Amino acid sequence: MHEVGLARSIFAMVAERAGGRPVSCVRLSLGPLACVEPSALAFSWQVLTEGTALDGAALQFLDGEGDSLVVREFEFAETV
């Protein structure tokens, strides 16, 4: 189940760029030939981010091309 490894890589990338600020959403483009099961990646993400600044950040999947998996953008959570 390579989705766990993908979730770890996405987590590291987003966490580094977010600098500890809470994130509400991460948008990924996922190509039809990427051999990634979105539900398995979302589950791995949920478990991995629990108790971190990315806890509760949703993964949104956009249509990509070929075998690509690209982190397109992420949104910071609003803080009060």
QUIGIPE-V125005 format. One line per field, one symbol per residue. ss: DSSP state (H for helix, E for strand, L for the rest). psi: psi as a letter, one per 20 degrees, with the letter a starting at -180 (. if undefined). burial: I if it has 24 or more other ideal C-beta (glycine too) atoms within 12 Angstrom, else O. A space follows every 50 residues. Layout:
ss: ???
psi: ???
burial: ???
This chain:
ss: LLHHHHHHHHHHHHHHHHLLLLEEEEEEEELLLLLLLHHHHHHHHHHHHL LLLLLLLEEEEEELLLLLEEEEEEEELLLL
psi: nihghggggggggggghhkiqqphqppqpoqijilpohhhggggggghip jrijpipqpppqpaqckqopogrqpqqpq.
burial: OOIOOIIOOIIOOIIOOIOOOOIIIIIIIIOOOOOIOIOOIIOIIIOIIO OOIIOOIOIOIOOOOOOOIOIOOIOOOOOO
